Amino acid sequence: ERAIAIGEKTLGPEHQNLATSLGNLALLLNAQGDFARAMELALRGLRIREATLGERHERTAISHSTLGWIHSDSGNLDEASKFQQVAINIVDSLDEMNRTKQRVRVGFLVNEARRLRAAGVPHRKAAEEALEIAERIHRPVFEIQAARDLL
């Protein structure tokens, strides 16, 4: 949180790099189970990115995906799907296949597998695809483990 305060002071409260720091801290708090604070920071990061980069930018998609992860990890799978779907829609509008597009797809697939499992519907295919992409593009351990936990 101290890094956020320094970033606000040096970069200003609406700088795109501050949005990145907010998203990273949100994911850390999410991993620690502090979903409310994680959500607060991730939403702030999303607002900054929408204001500075626009609603259809790949970094804005990452902010939506981050919010999807937090909702999914906290058990709010329907809300997670809304954020993940927006992220997918943004990256699908990009011309090339890149790491951002694949990164967003991992979050979407993990949440979809969680939703299917909760509904008692086969979910293995979505989990396997998420794991394959996450391992191929060297995603963080939490993304790989989330996919493995669904197998």
N, C-alpha and C positions, 0 to 999 in steps of 0.2 A: 504494500500500500504506500510505502514511502517513495518508491520509484514513481508511482502515479502522481504523487504530490510534486515531486521534482519535475516530472514531465509537464505537468500543468503550468508550473512556474516558468520553465524554460521555453516550452513550445507553444503554450497557450492551451486553453481548455477545449479547443475544437480542432486540434491538429490530428491529421490522419495517423501519424506515428503513435500518438496517445491512444487511439482506437485499438491499435495492435497490442499495446501494453495492457489495455483494459481487457481485451479478449484473452490474452495469455493468463492474466491473473484470474479471470473468471473460470477458465479451465482448471487451474490449480485449486481454487476454492471448491469447484464442482467435485474434483477428485477427493477432496477432504470432507465432502458431504454438506458443505455450507451452500445449499442450493439457492437460498434467498439472496445472499450477497453476490453469488456468482451471477444470478439472473440480473440483478441490478447493474452490475458492471458491464455485462454483455449487452444489455439494452442500451446503455450509454454509448458503448463502442459502436453499436449499430447506428444509432442516431447520428454520431459524428461521421461515420462513413457515408451514410445517405446524404448528409449535408455537404460533404466535401468531395465525394467521388460520384454520387448519384445512386439511384436505386438499382441500376442494371450493371454495376461493376463487379468484377470477380471477387474483389476484397469485401464488398458488401455481401456477396453470397457466402463468404467464409463467416461473416458475423451472423448471418441467418443460421448457418450450419452449427455454429457454436451454441446458439440458443436452442437449437434442436437437440444437441447432445445433452445440454443441461436438463431440458424437459424430459428427455428420454431416460436419463440416469435417475431422475427423481420420480420416475414412474408415470409421468403425465404424457403418455404415448400419443394421444390424439393431438395435443398442443405441439408436441415435438414434430409430428407429421406436417403440420402447417408450416413451420419454419423450414423443415427439410425440403418440402415441396417448392417453396419460394427459392431456396438455394439451388435446387436442381433446375428450375425454370430459368434462372439467371445463367447458370453455366452452360445449359443446353443451347442458349442463344449465342454463345461464343463460337467463333469459327473453327478454332483448332482444338484438338484434344490435348489438354495439358494437365499438370499435376493438380491444379486447383479443381478442375473438373473431376478428376479421379478422387481427390480428397473429399469433396462434397458427396460424391456417390457412395463412399464408404459410410458416412454418417447416415445417409438416406437408407441404405440397405440394412444397416444394423438396427435402426429404428423399425424398419418394416418387418424384419425378422422378429423383433420383440413384440410387435403388434400381432403378428400372425401366431406366435407361440401363445400369447395371452388369450387369443380367440380359439385356441385348440386346433389351429390349422397348420399343416406342414410348413415349416419355415427354414429347413436346412439349406435349400438352394440359395436363398438370399444371404444367409450367414456364410456359406461357402464362398459366394462371389465377393462379399465384403472382405473376408479374410484374404482371399487371393489378391485383390487390389491393394489392400493395406500392406501386405508383405512385399508385393512387387514394387511399390513406390516408397517403401521404408517409412511408413507412418509411425507416429508415437506408439509406445507400448500399450497405452490405454485403449487405443482403437483396435489394435490387433487382439488384445485380450477380450474386449467386448465381443468381437466376432467369434473368438474361440469359445467363449462361455455359452454361446448359442448352439454349439455343435454337440 
